Amino acid sequence: MWARRAMSSVCFLSVATALAGCAVGNTATSVAPAATPAASPAPAAQEAKPAPQRLTSTEINEACWMDPAINKVPDLDRRMKLVDKCVDQKIKAQGGL
């Protein structure tokens, strides 16, 4: 009986140690408030935004086939026409492939 309790205690301690190791440095769950940053040299409105990522043809096809409005169409032929139209619009919107 004591061996069983000892093993369960060892298991509990090892799990607790592993979880404590994961929590070290995690500021999202920290109780202490985050330090406020000093005055930034540039306002947020003037920060450079990264260029939007260009989609590949496969990603465009996936996005169009998974569109909820297109998936509601029961007729496969009509759905394919809608997907083709969607693909053309997305390619045109990003300026080609």
Contacts in CASP RR format, 6 or more apart in sequence:
PFRMAT RR
TARGET T0000
AUTHOR 0000-0000-0000
METHOD contacts of the structure
MODEL  1
MWARRAMSSVCFLSVATALAGCAVGNTATSVAPAATPAASPAPAAQEAKP
APQRLTSTEINEACWMDPAINKVPDLDRRMKLVDKCVDQKIKAQGGL
23 29 0 8 1.000
27 34 0 8 1.000
52 94 0 8 1.000
54 94 0 8 1.000
54 97 0 8 1.000
55 63 0 8 1.000
55 90 0 8 1.000
55 94 0 8 1.000
56 97 0 8 1.000
57 87 0 8 1.000
57 91 0 8 1.000
57 97 0 8 1.000
60 87 0 8 1.000
60 90 0 8 1.000
60 91 0 8 1.000
61 83 0 8 1.000
61 87 0 8 1.000
63 86 0 8 1.000
63 90 0 8 1.000
64 70 0 8 1.000
64 82 0 8 1.000
64 83 0 8 1.000
64 86 0 8 1.000
64 87 0 8 1.000
64 90 0 8 1.000
65 71 0 8 1.000
65 83 0 8 1.000
67 86 0 8 1.000
69 82 0 8 1.000
70 79 0 8 1.000
70 82 0 8 1.000
70 83 0 8 1.000
70 86 0 8 1.000
71 79 0 8 1.000
73 79 0 8 1.000
73 82 0 8 1.000
91 97 0 8 1.000
END
